[in-house]
Amino acid sequence: MSKRIRVLVVDDSLLLRKAISKILGEDPGIEVVGAAKDAYEARDMIKQLHPDVLTLDIEMPGMNGLVFLRNLMRLHPMPVVMVSTHTTQGGEATLEALDIGAFDVVAKPTGGASLNVQGYGQEIVDKVKAAAQAPVRRLADLRAAGTMAGGSVSIGGRKLADPGRVIAIGASTGGTEAVRIVLDSLPAEIPGVVITQHIPGSFSAQFAKRLNASSKLNVKEAEDGEPIKPGHAYVAPGNMHLLVTRSGGVLRCTLSDGPPVSQHKPSVDVLFESVAKAIGEKAVAVLMTGMGVDGAQGLLQLRQAGAVTICQDEKTSVVWGMPGEAVRLGASERIIPLQKIAEEIISGLVAPRT
């Protein structure tokens, strides 16, 4: 019998501590070794109980979750799954936590005292299990990749801002920082970029805002029917699928409230398949770090349609699930480290297709 994953639950709400502990404890592969009401109690319990994974509330009295996470990643790095509220403030804090080095995030279940945990349980179980298997990534790992990328890739005066082309990017666990690194390395004079990042529904607007603050592209949350313009990037809204469609000869963002695909909404497969249908060989598509298989089949469709297809390599991925599956399927034309992906995108735009 394989060793069970030892989990410490940290949340200032007694109700949530009990609910999360119960959900995790019911899985035979997980052992909840303790539950702490604040960061100080968590600090002591980590020393005593040696958990493999932490679930951590962001908003706690005394030392908040972000301060605690910074200290933890500096002194005792370990996999952490953040538990955050569906608020603007919660979204900003969550993205900061992911930048600091948290493995992933789950939104708190809604419903007050009744705690609507339908569908929530499997998500947190899956993320805790994935966190336990992934190598611990300090903030410095991704920051180093960003530094190595060395600013914008040069396009040497070439005219690449073709409104008939699109760059499509899909990512999940580890993607919020990885996508930022790629976008920060891209020049403004390129075709429109469409992005599906698995992220809790209320956090996508903050994610787009953070990307816009550092990128040379104009980054925003996608709106239904808006034209895809060169020099702009469009992020799928949380809980809505993003598709690329052609209307009146113009490529547009189309939002769909359809059911989850590949267990996700928004789904990378939905985005990639729509791009394959809309423009085929005129696309450049990138599948980045993430758990699961979403995007692999869509990337295969893109490759079969003649598009340039790129996967992030295993070494620089926080989790090599989605890109790994794409490689297994033969969907990826190029397997590239994170710090070289922007350069490869430009190469894909420049090189003629045979």
Secondary structure, 3 states (H helix, E strand, C coil): CCCCEEEEEECCCHHHHHHHHHHHHCCCCEEEEEEECCHHHHHHHHHHHCCCEEEEECCCCCCCHHHHHHHHHHHCCCCEEEEECCCHHHHHHHHHHHHHCCCEEEECCCCHHHCCCCCHHHHHHHHHHHHHHCCCCCHHHHHHHHHHHCCCCCCCCCCCCCCCCEEEEEECCCHHHHHHHHHHCCCCCCCEEEEEECCCHHHHHHHHHHHHHHCCCEEEECCCCCECCCCEEEECCCCCEEEEEEECCEEEEEEECCCCECCECCCHHHHHHHHHHHCHHHEEEEECCECCCCCHHHHHHHHHCCCEEEEECCCCCCCECHHHHHHHHCCCCEEECHHHHHHHHHHHHHCCCC
